Amino acid sequence: MLHLNCKLGQLNYDEYLNFSPDGKGFADLNKYKNIIDLSGFPKDALQAGTIKGKLNGIPHGENKRVVVVNKTVLNKAGIDSYPTTWTGWQKAAKKLPADHYPMEFSSFLDIICYITQKTGKSFLDANGHINYSEAQIKDGFDWYKKMVNTGATPSRKWVLDTVGSDSVAATKEFLNGEITGVFDWTALMSSYATNLKPTGMKLDVPPFPLAKGAKTAGVLQKPTMLFSISKHSQHPKEAAKLLNFILNDPAGVKAMGTSRGMPVNTKAQKILEKSNAVDDITKQSVDYMAKTKGVTESRYLELSQVNDAYAQVTDSFGVGNINSTQAAKQVISKVNAAVKQVKSKIN
């Protein structure tokens, strides 16, 4: 987090809602393009740090939802060609041994990816308004239930009982191949690969599965670790030079490394790859991100109040306490209430 009197600092994506809702809370980094080389940054990454035309933050990295699978287990089961659809993974589940799942997921974020594929829209817009109808959200929960019923993913109850609040990467079910794949953020893939390495099994990144009639790939994405310069800084040019060093200079890039994820700046990626600082699964994740068009999530989706709202409903649905119609209604009412609460504090 950035103290407002500091020259340069780092913020999370959602924190700009509190500190710069009108884009005037920080220096406009567009004014320092002659100092900060932005040529290696994708347009959507810079757009994510832009508020009302002012570049408030430059992201170090970008996170996308990704499916990563245990290639060794799948190949042993005779699955050498990866399915490209969700239906295909449902069929693949039948080829795996009993108690094995092609992928593990139970988050509302993953349901959002499916609904985004069907609608071409993000769940929340920039102002926190829900873009989906109740029927579309119900369809998302029904899809998730079908993925569970066909054995493509374990039930939420199984996940809560087996994994709990731990990382799937550390569970014996992942390490022995019973959880044959995961649906998670690209920044976490290295930890999965590191944990699996002693087993001799290999991970792989297949194409992101699509729904029938998909309008978009539906891959949820967000910027990570955004750098901002305080509008109160007495030496903004010096702060801009430091930021450019971190983002573009070989020494600065190597010092940052990949401990906080792979940088979104393509120039920094090449520096790290040339210095052999990038493992195989991270390289695959970077290639996947470059080839797969994502949909940038709203800052509101990152807020703990909003997260708690949809997570509670998803858990309740996942353990069978409510049906998909009730889940859709509750997501809308609870998320709207959470966003309203947040806005009352911002305003």
Order of alpha helices (4+ residues) and beta strands (2+ residues): beta-alpha-alpha-beta-beta-beta-alpha-alpha-alpha-alpha-alpha-alpha-beta-alpha-beta-beta-alpha-alpha-alpha-alpha-beta-alpha-alpha
